[in-house]
């Protein structure tokens, strides 16, 4: 008799668990679909996408509906890192910039930067996304620098209406770097030889199996200097500084402290994130505005994608270890020299 009761209870428990799982899946699917529909206003060059949820960091000082949006740029700027809503971390910040630009209640934006820089193209994409808030949406953008806003991080910061650094912030590092490895002598020691068939003389110019020719060195160096020229030009225009003075001085790749950056007019003010909020309210003429930040809601498609990934054993080496994203040969980077040893 007891075995029969236990069997009935087991069946009942299984039914309850299955029902609960089904209801949860329906709830998740409904929320995901709702989020997708709510993001229809993000259509454009980025395509349709879900909007970020909002969380309040500092409540409004009155019944005002005005908002200051806080966006964060942290870590190495790269299109190789997955995003939480978009395909990459670059897409995530672009979507946040677009959402802030299109929201009429957002009166100003604070961009918190704690980054050593990263890929040239990714940095340029984010610079233009932030600049769009300032110049197209006509909303003030205040940059708040954390421990580091160097090279590509400073490149993005140049899009701000007002730039604030901490006295101990590492910033500047206005320059471009590109690296490759030469293992020709190693091949000789282990008895290996690289055999290459190419369609043109420059097709394998970054190959590590042979020494670069002078013509190849000149070609790559020109590409580096052209990219550097764009960087310096943006700094000169945005900070209203003579380009010749920049090239002869602080724009030689050096990293400077926030205090030195203020003296060099690379930033407007020394301060903390709270000072950035105050400046944003001042520039937007919205003294009672709340401060909000964007967060990602749950996405069913992302969950299924993660569940569908097979686990694979991997052995990887990060080089250099402090970078967190390996420098790939043949790519241009806005990074300090000590991130590319």
DRENDO-1510 file (C-alpha; in Angstrom, 1 decimal, always signed):
<recs>
REC; n; res; u; v; w
REC; 1; UNK; +0.0; +0.0; +0.0 .
REC; 2; UNK; +2.8; +2.4; +0.9 .
REC; 3; UNK; +4.6; +1.6; -2.3 .
REC; 4; UNK; +1.5; +2.5; -4.3 .
REC; 5; UNK; +1.1; +5.8; -2.4 .
REC; 6; UNK; +4.8; +6.6; -3.0 .
REC; 7; UNK; +4.3; +5.8; -6.7 .
REC; 8; UNK; +1.4; +8.2; -7.0 .
REC; 9; UNK; +3.3; +10.9; -5.2 .
REC; 10; UNK; +6.2; +10.5; -7.6 .
REC; 11; UNK; +3.9; +10.8; -10.6 .
REC; 12; UNK; +2.3; +13.9; -9.1 .
REC; 13; UNK; +5.7; +15.5; -8.3 .
REC; 14; UNK; +6.9; +14.8; -11.9 .
REC; 15; UNK; +3.8; +16.4; -13.3 .
REC; 16; UNK; +4.2; +19.5; -11.1 .
REC; 17; UNK; +7.9; +19.9; -12.1 .
REC; 18; UNK; +7.1; +19.5; -15.8 .
REC; 19; UNK; +4.3; +22.0; -15.6 .
REC; 20; UNK; +6.5; +24.5; -13.8 .
REC; 21; UNK; +9.2; +24.1; -16.4 .
REC; 22; UNK; +6.7; +24.6; -19.2 .
REC; 23; UNK; +5.3; +27.7; -17.6 .
REC; 24; UNK; +8.8; +29.2; -17.1 .
REC; 25; UNK; +9.7; +28.5; -20.7 .
REC; 26; UNK; +6.5; +30.2; -21.8 .
REC; 27; UNK; +7.2; +33.2; -19.6 .
REC; 28; UNK; +10.8; +33.5; -20.8 .
REC; 29; UNK; +9.7; +33.3; -24.5 .
REC; 30; UNK; +7.0; +35.9; -23.9 .
REC; 31; UNK; +9.5; +38.3; -22.3 .
REC; 32; UNK; +12.0; +37.7; -25.1 .
REC; 33; UNK; +9.4; +38.4; -27.7 .
REC; 34; UNK; +8.3; +41.6; -25.9 .
REC; 35; UNK; +11.8; +42.8; -25.7 .
REC; 36; UNK; +12.4; +42.2; -29.4 .
REC; 37; UNK; +9.2; +44.1; -30.2 .
REC; 38; UNK; +10.1; +47.0; -28.0 .
REC; 39; UNK; +13.4; +47.4; -29.8 .
REC; 40; UNK; +11.8; +48.2; -33.1 .
REC; 41; UNK; +12.8; +51.8; -32.8 .
REC; 42; UNK; +16.5; +50.9; -33.0 .
REC; 43; UNK; +16.1; +50.0; -36.7 .
REC; 44; UNK; +18.6; +51.7; -38.9 .
REC; 45; UNK; +22.2; +51.0; -39.9 .
REC; 46; UNK; +22.5; +48.7; -36.8 .
REC; 47; UNK; +19.3; +46.8; -37.7 .
REC; 48; UNK; +16.5; +45.8; -35.4 .
REC; 49; UNK; +17.5; +44.8; -31.9 .
REC; 50; UNK; +16.2; +44.7; -28.3 .
REC; 51; UNK; +16.4; +47.7; -26.1 .
REC; 52; UNK; +18.4; +47.7; -22.9 .
REC; 53; UNK; +16.6; +47.7; -19.6 .
REC; 54; UNK; +17.1; +50.7; -17.4 .
REC; 55; UNK; +18.1; +50.8; -13.7 .
REC; 56; UNK; +18.2; +53.9; -11.6 .
REC; 57; UNK; +21.5; +54.8; -10.0 .
REC; 58; UNK; +20.5; +58.2; -8.6 .
REC; 59; UNK; +16.8; +59.1; -8.4 .
REC; 60; UNK; +15.5; +62.4; -9.7 .
REC; 61; UNK; +15.6; +65.3; -7.2 .
REC; 62; UNK; +12.0; +66.2; -7.9 .
REC; 63; UNK; +9.2; +64.7; -10.1 .
REC; 64; UNK; +11.2; +65.5; -13.2 .
REC; 65; UNK; +11.2; +62.9; -16.0 .
REC; 66; UNK; +14.7; +64.1; -17.1 .
REC; 67; UNK; +17.4; +61.5; -17.2 .
REC; 68; UNK; +21.2; +61.3; -17.5 .
REC; 69; UNK; +22.3; +58.0; -19.1 .
REC; 70; UNK; +25.5; +56.4; -17.9 .
REC; 71; UNK; +27.3; +54.3; -20.5 .
REC; 72; UNK; +30.5; +52.2; -19.7 .
REC; 73; UNK; +33.4; +51.3; -21.8 .
REC; 74; UNK; +35.7; +48.9; -20.0 .
REC; 75; UNK; +38.5; +46.6; -21.1 .
REC; 76; UNK; +40.2; +46.2; -24.4 .
REC; 77; UNK; +38.2; +47.6; -27.3 .
REC; 78; UNK; +37.8; +44.7; -29.7 .
REC; 79; UNK; +35.3; +43.3; -32.1 .
REC; 80; UNK; +36.4; +39.8; -31.0 .
REC; 81; UNK; +34.6; +39.9; -27.6 .
REC; 82; UNK; +31.0; +38.8; -27.5 .
REC; 83; UNK; +28.3; +41.2; -26.5 .
REC; 84; UNK; +25.4; +40.7; -24.1 .
REC; 85; UNK; +22.8; +42.0; -26.6 .
REC; 86; UNK; +24.7; +42.6; -29.8 .
REC; 87; UNK; +27.1; +40.3; -31.5 .
REC; 88; UNK; +30.1; +42.1; -29.9 .
REC; 89; UNK; +30.9; +44.5; -27.1 .
REC; 90; UNK; +31.3; +47.2; -29.8 .
REC; 91; UNK; +27.7; +46.5; -30.9 .
REC; 92; UNK; +26.5; +46.7; -27.3 .
REC; 93; UNK; +27.9; +50.2; -26.8 .
REC; 94; UNK; +26.6; +51.4; -30.2 .
REC; 95; UNK; +23.1; +50.2; -29.3 .
REC; 96; UNK; +23.3; +52.0; -26.0 .
REC; 97; UNK; +24.5; +55.2; -27.7 .
REC; 98; UNK; +21.6; +54.9; -30.1 .
REC; 99; UNK; +19.1; +54.3; -27.4 .
REC; 100; UNK; +20.3; +57.3; -25.4 .
REC; 101; UNK; +20.3; +59.5; -28.5 .
REC; 102; UNK; +16.7; +58.6; -29.4 .
REC; 103; UNK; +15.2; +58.8; -25.9 .
REC; 104; UNK; +13.7; +62.3; -25.5 .
REC; 105; UNK; +13.9; +62.0; -21.7 .
REC; 106; UNK; +17.7; +61.5; -21.8 .
REC; 107; UNK; +19.0; +65.0; -21.6 .
REC; 108; UNK; +22.7; +64.2; -21.4 .
REC; 109; UNK; +25.1; +61.2; -21.4 .
REC; 110; UNK; +28.0; +60.3; -19.2 .
REC; 111; UNK; +30.5; +57.8; -20.7 .
REC; 112; UNK; +32.7; +56.1; -18.1 .
REC; 113; UNK; +35.9; +54.9; -19.7 .
REC; 114; UNK; +38.4; +52.5; -18.1 .
REC; 115; UNK; +40.2; +51.1; -21.1 .
REC; 116; UNK; +43.8; +50.8; -22.4 .
REC; 117; UNK; +42.5; +51.1; -26.0 .
REC; 118; UNK; +42.3; +48.4; -28.6 .
REC; 119; UNK; +41.7; +47.8; -32.3 .
REC; 120; UNK; +41.8; +50.9; -34.5 .
REC; 121; UNK; +38.6; +50.3; -36.4 .
REC; 122; UNK; +36.6; +49.3; -33.3 .
REC; 123; UNK; +37.8; +52.5; -31.5 .
REC; 124; UNK; +36.8; +54.6; -34.5 .
REC; 125; UNK; +33.3; +53.0; -34.6 .
REC; 126; UNK; +32.8; +53.9; -30.9 .
REC; 127; UNK; +34.2; +57.4; -31.3 .
REC; 128; UNK; +31.6; +58.0; -34.0 .
REC; 129; UNK; +28.8; +56.5; -32.0 .
REC; 130; UNK; +29.5; +58.8; -29.0 .
REC; 131; UNK; +30.0; +61.8; -31.4 .
REC; 132; UNK; +26.6; +61.1; -32.9 .
REC; 133; UNK; +25.0; +61.7; -29.5 .
REC; 134; UNK; +26.7; +65.1; -29.2 .
REC; 135; UNK; +26.5; +66.3; -32.8 .
REC; 136; UNK; +23.3; +64.7; -34.3 .
REC; 137; UNK; +21.1; +64.2; -31.2 .
REC; 138; UNK; +22.5; +67.5; -29.8 .
REC; 139; UNK; +22.9; +66.1; -26.3 .
REC; 140; UNK; +25.9; +66.9; -24.0 .
REC; 141; UNK; +28.4; +64.0; -23.5 .
REC; 142; UNK; +30.6; +64.1; -20.4 .
REC; 143; UNK; +33.5; +61.6; -20.3 .
REC; 144; UNK; +34.6; +60.3; -17.0 .
REC; 145; UNK; +38.0; +58.5; -17.0 .
REC; 146; UNK; +38.8; +55.8; -14.6 .
REC; 147; UNK; +42.2; +54.2; -13.9 .
REC; 148; UNK; +43.0; +54.2; -17.6 .
REC; 149; UNK; +41.7; +55.9; -20.8 .
REC; 150; UNK; +44.7; +55.5; -23.0 .
REC; 151; UNK; +45.2; +55.3; -26.8 .
REC; 152; UNK; +41.9; +54.0; -28.2 .
REC; 153; UNK; +40.3; +54.8; -24.9 .
REC; 154; UNK; +41.4; +58.4; -25.3 .
REC; 155; UNK; +40.3; +58.3; -29.0 .
REC; 156; UNK; +36.8; +57.6; -27.9 .
REC; 157; UNK; +37.0; +60.2; -25.1 .
REC; 158; UNK; +37.7; +62.9; -27.7 .
REC; 159; UNK; +34.0; +62.7; -28.8 .
REC; 160; UNK; +32.9; +64.1; -25.4 .
REC; 161; UNK; +31.6; +67.7; -24.9 .
REC; 162; UNK; +33.6; +67.7; -21.6 .
REC; 163; UNK; +36.3; +65.4; -20.4 .
REC; 164; UNK; +37.1; +64.6; -16.8 .
REC; 165; UNK; +40.0; +62.6; -15.6 .
REC; 166; UNK; +41.1; +61.5; -12.2 .
REC; 167; UNK; +44.5; +63.0; -11.1 .
REC; 168; UNK; +46.0; +59.4; -11.2 .
REC; 169; UNK; +44.3; +58.4; -14.5 .
REC; 170; UNK; +46.7; +57.0; -17.2 .
REC; 171; UNK; +45.6; +58.6; -20.5 .
REC; 172; UNK; +47.1; +59.9; -23.7 .
REC; 173; UNK; +49.2; +57.4; -25.5 .
REC; 174; UNK; +48.3; +59.0; -28.8 .
REC; 175; UNK; +49.8; +56.6; -31.3 .
REC; 176; UNK; +49.5; +53.4; -33.4 .
REC; 177; UNK; +51.2; +50.1; -33.0 .
REC; 178; UNK; +51.4; +47.0; -35.2 .
REC; 179; UNK; +53.5; +43.9; -34.5 .
REC; 180; UNK; +54.5; +40.6; -36.1 .
REC; 181; UNK; +56.8; +37.8; -35.2 .
REC; 182; UNK; +59.8; +36.5; -37.1 .
REC; 183; UNK; +60.7; +32.9; -36.5 .
REC; 184; UNK; +63.0; +32.3; -39.5 .
REC; 185; UNK; +65.9; +31.3; -37.3 .
REC; 186; UNK; +63.8; +29.0; -35.2 .
REC; 187; UNK; +62.7; +27.2; -38.4 .
REC; 188; UNK; +66.4; +26.7; -39.3 .
REC; 189; UNK; +67.1; +25.2; -35.9 .
REC; 190; UNK; +64.3; +22.6; -36.1 .
REC; 191; UNK; +64.8; +21.8; -39.7 .
REC; 192; UNK; +61.6; +23.4; -41.1 .
REC; 193; UNK; +61.2; +25.5; -44.2 .
REC; 194; UNK; +58.2; +27.6; -45.3 .
REC; 195; UNK; +57.2; +27.3; -48.9 .
REC; 196; UNK; +55.0; +30.1; -50.2 .
REC; 197; UNK; +53.2; +30.6; -53.5 .
REC; 198; UNK; +51.9; +34.1; -53.9 .
REC; 199; UNK; +50.2; +36.3; -56.5 .
REC; 200; UNK; +52.1; +39.5; -55.7 .
REC; 201; UNK; +55.2; +40.7; -53.9 .
REC; 202; UNK; +53.3; +42.1; -51.0 .
REC; 203; UNK; +51.0; +39.2; -50.4 .
REC; 204; UNK; +53.1; +37.6; -47.6 .
REC; 205; UNK; +54.8; +40.8; -46.4 .
REC; 206; UNK; +54.0; +40.0; -42.7 .
REC; 207; UNK; +55.1; +36.4; -42.9 .
REC; 208; UNK; +57.3; +35.4; -39.9 .
REC; 209; UNK; +59.2; +32.8; -42.0 .
REC; 210; UNK; +61.4; +35.4; -43.7 .
REC; 211; UNK; +62.9; +38.9; -43.1 .
REC; 212; UNK; +60.9; +41.9; -44.4 .
REC; 213; UNK; +62.3; +43.8; -47.3 .
REC; 214; UNK; +62.9; +47.5; -47.0 .
REC; 215; UNK; +60.1; +48.2; -49.5 .
REC; 216; UNK; +57.7; +46.2; -47.2 .
REC; 217; UNK; +58.9; +48.0; -44.1 .
REC; 218; UNK; +58.3; +51.4; -45.8 .
REC; 219; UNK; +54.8; +50.3; -46.9 .
REC; 220; UNK; +53.7; +49.1; -43.5 .
REC; 221; UNK; +55.3; +52.2; -41.8 .
REC; 222; UNK; +53.3; +54.5; -44.1 .
REC; 223; UNK; +50.1; +52.7; -43.2 .
REC; 224; UNK; +50.9; +53.2; -39.5 .
REC; 225; UNK; +51.7; +56.9; -40.0 .
REC; 226; UNK; +48.5; +57.4; -42.0 .
REC; 227; UNK; +46.4; +55.9; -39.2 .
REC; 228; UNK; +48.4; +57.9; -36.7 .
REC; 229; UNK; +47.7; +61.1; -38.7 .
REC; 230; UNK; +43.9; +60.5; -38.4 .
REC; 231; UNK; +44.3; +60.0; -34.6 .
REC; 232; UNK; +46.3; +63.2; -34.2 .
REC; 233; UNK; +43.9; +65.1; -36.4 .
REC; 234; UNK; +40.9; +64.1; -34.3 .
REC; 235; UNK; +42.7; +65.1; -31.1 .
REC; 236; UNK; +43.7; +68.5; -32.6 .
REC; 237; UNK; +40.2; +69.2; -33.9 .
REC; 238; UNK; +38.3; +68.0; -30.8 .
REC; 239; UNK; +40.6; +69.6; -28.2 .
REC; 240; UNK; +41.3; +72.7; -30.4 .
REC; 241; UNK; +45.1; +72.2; -30.2 .
REC; 242; UNK; +47.7; +72.9; -32.9 .
REC; 243; UNK; +48.4; +69.6; -34.6 .
REC; 244; UNK; +52.1; +70.5; -35.1 .
REC; 245; UNK; +52.5; +71.1; -31.4 .
REC; 246; UNK; +50.8; +67.7; -30.6 .
REC; 247; UNK; +53.1; +65.9; -33.0 .
REC; 248; UNK; +56.2; +67.6; -31.5 .
REC; 249; UNK; +55.1; +67.0; -28.0 .
REC; 250; UNK; +52.6; +64.8; -26.1 .
REC; 251; UNK; +51.3; +62.9; -29.2 .
REC; 252; UNK; +54.5; +60.7; -29.4 .
REC; 253; UNK; +52.9; +57.7; -27.8 .
REC; 254; UNK; +53.6; +58.6; -24.2 .
REC; 255; UNK; +51.2; +57.8; -21.4 .
REC; 256; UNK; +50.4; +60.7; -19.1 .
REC; 257; UNK; +48.7; +61.2; -15.8 .
REC; 258; UNK; +45.4; +63.0; -15.5 .
REC; 259; UNK; +47.2; +65.9; -13.9 .
REC; 260; UNK; +49.6; +66.1; -16.8 .
REC; 261; UNK; +46.8; +65.7; -19.3 .
REC; 262; UNK; +45.0; +68.7; -17.8 .
REC; 263; UNK; +48.2; +70.8; -18.2 .
REC; 264; UNK; +48.4; +69.6; -21.8 .
REC; 265; UNK; +44.7; +70.4; -22.4 .
REC; 266; UNK; +43.9; +66.8; -23.3 .
REC; 267; UNK; +41.1; +66.9; -20.6 .
REC; 268; UNK; +39.0; +69.7; -19.2 .
REC; 269; UNK; +38.8; +68.9; -15.5 .
REC; 270; UNK; +40.1; +66.7; -12.8 .
REC; 271; UNK; +37.4; +64.9; -10.8 .
REC; 272; UNK; +35.3; +61.8; -10.0 .
REC; 273; UNK; +32.2; +60.2; -11.5 .
REC; 274; UNK; +30.0; +62.4; -9.3 .
REC; 275; UNK; +31.6; +65.4; -10.9 .
REC; 276; UNK; +30.7; +64.0; -14.3 .
REC; 277; UNK; +27.0; +63.7; -13.2 .
REC; 278; UNK; +27.0; +67.2; -11.9 .
REC; 279; UNK; +28.6; +68.5; -15.2 .
REC; 280; UNK; +26.1; +66.6; -17.3 .
REC; 281; UNK; +23.2; +68.1; -15.4 .
REC; 282; UNK; +24.7; +71.6; -15.8 .
REC; 283; UNK; +25.3; +71.3; -19.5 .
REC; 284; UNK; +21.9; +69.8; -20.1 .
REC; 285; UNK; +20.2; +72.4; -17.9 .
REC; 286; UNK; +18.5; +69.5; -16.1 .
REC; 287; UNK; +19.5; +69.9; -12.4 .
REC; 288; UNK; +16.9; +67.5; -11.1 .
REC; 289; UNK; +17.6; +64.7; -13.6 .
REC; 290; UNK; +17.9; +61.1; -12.5 .
REC; 291; UNK; +21.0; +59.1; -13.4 .
REC; 292; UNK; +20.2; +55.7; -15.1 .
REC; 293; UNK; +22.3; +53.0; -16.6 .
REC; 294; UNK; +21.5; +50.4; -19.3 .
REC; 295; UNK; +21.4; +46.7; -18.5 .
REC; 296; UNK; +20.6; +43.7; -20.6 .
REC; 297; UNK; +17.4; +41.8; -20.1 .
REC; 298; UNK; +17.1; +38.1; -20.4 .
REC; 299; UNK; +17.3; +36.8; -24.0 .
REC; 300; UNK; +16.0; +33.4; -24.8 .
REC; 301; UNK; +18.0; +33.1; -28.1 .
REC; 302; UNK; +21.3; +33.8; -26.2 .
REC; 303; UNK; +20.3; +31.0; -23.7 .
REC; 304; UNK; +19.7; +28.5; -26.4 .
REC; 305; UNK; +22.9; +29.5; -28.2 .
REC; 306; UNK; +24.9; +28.9; -25.0 .
REC; 307; UNK; +23.2; +25.6; -24.3 .
REC; 308; UNK; +23.9; +24.5; -27.8 .
REC; 309; UNK; +27.6; +25.1; -27.6 .
REC; 310; UNK; +29.6; +21.9; -27.0 .
REC; 311; UNK; +32.3; +22.0; -24.4 .
REC; 312; UNK; +35.7; +21.7; -25.8 .
REC; 313; UNK; +39.0; +21.3; -24.0 .
REC; 314; UNK; +41.3; +24.1; -24.9 .
REC; 315; UNK; +44.8; +25.2; -24.0 .
REC; 316; UNK; +45.4; +28.8; -24.6 .
REC; 317; UNK; +48.1; +31.3; -23.9 .
REC; 318; UNK; +47.4; +35.0; -23.4 .
REC; 319; UNK; +50.2; +37.2; -24.7 .
REC; 320; UNK; +50.9; +39.5; -23.1 .
REC; 321; UNK; +49.1; +38.2; -20.1 .
REC; 322; UNK; +47.9; +41.7; -18.8 .
REC; 323; UNK; +46.2; +42.5; -22.1 .
REC; 324; UNK; +43.3; +40.0; -21.9 .
REC; 325; UNK; +43.1; +40.0; -25.7 .
REC; 326; UNK; +46.0; +38.8; -27.7 .
REC; 327; UNK; +47.6; +41.1; -30.2 .
REC; 328; UNK; +47.1; +39.5; -33.6 .
REC; 329; UNK; +49.8; +40.0; -36.2 .
REC; 330; UNK; +48.7; +42.2; -39.1 .
REC; 331; UNK; +46.2; +44.3; -37.0 .
REC; 332; UNK; +46.6; +48.0; -36.1 .
REC; 333; UNK; +46.0; +48.9; -32.5 .
REC; 334; UNK; +45.6; +52.1; -30.4 .
REC; 335; UNK; +47.4; +50.7; -27.3 .
REC; 336; UNK; +50.2; +51.8; -24.9 .
REC; 337; UNK; +53.6; +50.3; -25.6 .
REC; 338; UNK; +53.6; +48.3; -22.4 .
REC; 339; UNK; +50.5; +46.5; -23.6 .
REC; 340; UNK; +52.4; +45.3; -26.7 .
REC; 341; UNK; +55.7; +44.0; -25.4 .
</recs>
